[in-house]
Amino acid sequence: MDRTTEKPVLNRRLRHSCKPVAAHGEEQWRDLLLLEPGRAAGRGANGPGGFAIDETEETLFALALAVEQRDRHTGGHCERLAFIGVAMGIAMGLARSRLVSLYRGGYLHDVGKVGIPDSILFKPGSLTADEWVTMRSHTTRGEEICRHMKSLAPVLPIIRHHHERWDGSGYPDGLRGEQIPLLARILQIVDIYDALSSPRPYKPAFTPDHALAVIQEETDRGWRDPRIVKAFLKLHRDVLSKISRDSVPDDHGIESMRTSLATLQRILSADVLPIVPS
């Protein structure tokens, strides 16, 4: 998450008529859940779903988790982002290939932080201008790490652009509006919510209501895509608020993720969500 959100700003203080993911969502989601062991993270599958990964890609996923585990405050962050990111994709009626990209992006979005010194990454106070340059480089570092894998091409826009802002004031490229890739806009909101509702070295965990209020405030300031935020607020109200944070496991096992996704599918079947055009 962008600490310009968390520090200067924060330190200052779906029941709907549509069924979830009917035509090109529900069946594909069930396919996602019914993958053979080892395929939920991608190993051994081929085809348009994009799940096939080799040992090099497995190393990248392991590297992403190692980055997360450098900080005791961020345990389970990647898995929660993968879980909620896919939920957002389902709620918005996205194709299976995009659900896969959101899943992978949840794990790999901050892999570039492997090159950020601990003195910057875990600094409890404000970052200097030079330290901000280094911190912001994690987006391009992450893209560079992953860009050599052709199968990760759909995930690169998430890695590079998840800190852009709707009004063009974000980084690294200052994209604005719909210039920002859709999946990056989706995962950005999920990332912000999880970071706000988790303790960090420079802040305590916010309550869900406080976190949602901050996201809405930032949307009113022009930083976030209003359509994506509206979808997330509906998803939170009608689905996520009914799931305990602890129900998304932290052990990063493939079976535990499949169990989590199956639980989410049951909830989505009971709580209909709005379909947002992709």
Protein Blocks (a to p, Z undefined) as FASTA:
>chain_A
ZZklmmmmmmnopacfbdehkllmmmmmmmmmmpcehilnogopacjkopaccfklmmmm
mmmmmmmmmpmklgoklmmmmmmmmmmmmmnopafklmmmmmmmmmmmmmmmmmpcfklm
mombdcdfklmmmmmmmmmmmmmmmmmpmklmmmmmmmmmmmccfkopacfkopahjllc
fklmmmmmmmmmmmmmpccfkbccddfklmmmmmmmmmmnopacfklmmmmmmmmmmmmm
mpcfklpccklpaklmmmmmmmmmmmmmmmccddddZZ
